[in-house]
Amino acid sequence: GSTTDRINTLRMIVDNDWEKPPVVDMASDAIIEFSFDEMSHEYHRFTYHIQHCDAQWQPSDILESDYLDGFNDETIDDWENSINTTFDYTHYRLTIPNNEVRLKLSGNYRLSIREDDHEVAYFRFCLSEGKDLLSCTISGNTDIDAHDSHQQLDLTVNYGSLTVRDPSKELYTVVMQNRRTDNQVRNPAPSYDAGSKLTYEHCRELIFTAGNEFRRFEVVNMYDYFMNVDRLSFHDPFYHATLMQDTRRHAYKYDFDHNGRYLVRYNQATDSDTEADYLFVHFNLASERLTGGKLYVSGHFSGGNLTSRYEMKYNETENSYQATILLKMGAYDYQYIWVPDGETNGRTKPAEGDWYETKNEYLILLYYRQRGSRYDRLMSTLQPE
């Protein structure tokens, strides 16, 4: 997440694969690249601070030397100014592990980007021990409807190889849909415990609304016409992309989406990281005014944050919800999420509909804190097909 408007396009890429979730198997030699743009050509001295966290993302009660080999709070010295762009920016990059620092424990990590001791952005990632302890099936036949608007997960945790006296205190599971944090399920209660195996069947907590495939748009240069773009225009000094007007969906729409991901790309660049320009992207959803909540544009580009920066305003004269978001050239997945007043869980139903056929991406994380231990280990992760 970014805490300031001058930091944009925060990305974590594992092993040069933009599709992978930010979860690394400790046994692999995987490298995570963290990068972001600061919107000027002035050099800023950014440092990074790595903190081990528990399963709820609170700082762990252990010493830095317990989880980290080397030096924390080092300066980010890999940076490069943008070239021939209407928006000046400087691209900063950092890889973990590097010559200064290596991580020793599995679990959740929060990497904070700081300037003069103030946090300007942060990343969350996980190191897993890569054990094969999880199995899962996903079905559109749920305990509340059949082939309609939900998906239910049946989950098994095989913990026989671990020393566990009290599973309810020592094991902790998290289930995420399309990497969203608003609707993730934390530590659901198992239906039964066979002594070395927890089974989650007919578990109401593991019923997710199914949503729809993500909408997509693409702008990979400023001269051509692209998917879902109505027009590209230049209002001195910046570029604007007006997307085709979206409508509320009343049916399932099959598409090859990327479950919310995005790819920075300028198709005539040698290096898109520094040559891709920024532009104002205008989103527009035809709809009567919805009451009792707020509508957001959501995708990995927003870090899953349902914040004012991504909130849509209703235009009475045009009968549509509108938002303008500054984005870097590339290919983007997005969806419209409704958050009822007083709640934090977003709903796909009002704008996207919920259809059991949707190909969602689930990620299951199993944490383990043995009795007497002071931190949560991440033992196993699974992306069920």
WODA-V268820 format. One record per backbone hydrogen bond with DSSP energy under -1.0 kcal/mol. CO is the residue of the C=O (numbers start at 1). NH is the residue of the N-H. If there is no record, write none. Layout:
# WODA-V268820
CO/NH ; CO/NH
This chain:
# WODA-V268820
1/122 ; 4/7 ; 6/39 ; 8/37 ; 11/35 ; 13/33 ; 14/17 ; 17/20 ; 21/23 ; 22/126 ; 24/128 ; 25/28 ; 31/15 ; 32/96 ; 33/13 ; 34/94 ; 35/11 ; 36/92 ; 37/8 ; 38/40 ; 38/90 ; 44/46 ; 46/76 ; 47/114 ; 48/73 ; 49/112 ; 51/110 ; 52/60 ; 54/57 ; 58/54 ; 60/62 ; 63/66 ; 64/68 ; 67/104 ; 69/102 ; 74/48 ; 78/93 ; 80/91 ; 89/82 ; 90/38 ; 91/80 ; 92/36 ; 94/34 ; 96/32 ; 100/71 ; 101/98 ; 102/69 ; 107/127 ; 108/53 ; 109/125 ; 110/51 ; 111/123 ; 112/49 ; 113/120 ; 113/121 ; 114/47 ; 115/118 ; 118/115 ; 120/3 ; 121/113 ; 123/111 ; 125/109 ; 126/24 ; 127/107 ; 128/26 ; 131/133 ; 133/158 ; 135/156 ; 137/154 ; 139/152 ; 140/147 ; 145/142 ; 148/356 ; 149/210 ; 151/208 ; 152/139 ; 154/137 ; 155/200 ; 156/135 ; 157/159 ; 157/198 ; 159/162 ; 162/164 ; 166/169 ; 166/170 ; 167/171 ; 170/369 ; 172/367 ; 173/187 ; 174/365 ; 175/185 ; 176/363 ; 177/180 ; 185/175 ; 192/199 ; 196/159 ; 196/160 ; 197/194 ; 198/157 ; 199/191 ; 199/192 ; 200/155 ; 203/206 ; 204/207 ; 206/153 ; 208/151 ; 211/355 ; 215/334 ; 217/332 ; 219/330 ; 220/267 ; 226/229 ; 227/218 ; 228/244 ; 231/242 ; 233/240 ; 235/238 ; 238/235 ; 239/280 ; 240/233 ; 241/282 ; 242/230 ; 242/231 ; 246/286 ; 255/257 ; 258/261 ; 260/300 ; 261/333 ; 263/331 ; 266/269 ; 271/274 ; 271/275 ; 272/276 ; 274/83 ; 277/329 ; 279/327 ; 280/241 ; 281/325 ; 282/243 ; 283/323 ; 284/246 ; 285/321 ; 292/341 ; 294/339 ; 295/312 ; 296/337 ; 298/335 ; 299/302 ; 299/304 ; 300/303 ; 302/305 ; 305/307 ; 307/310 ; 308/311 ; 310/297 ; 313/322 ; 315/320 ; 319/287 ; 320/315 ; 321/285 ; 322/313 ; 323/283 ; 325/281 ; 327/279 ; 329/265 ; 330/219 ; 331/263 ; 332/217 ; 334/215 ; 335/298 ; 337/296 ; 338/347 ; 339/294 ; 340/343 ; 347/338 ; 348/352 ; 348/353 ; 351/249 ; 355/358 ; 358/360 ; 361/178 ; 363/176 ; 364/382 ; 365/174 ; 366/379 ; 366/380 ; 367/172 ; 368/377 ; 370/373 ; 377/368 ; 378/129 ; 379/131 ; 380/366 ; 382/364
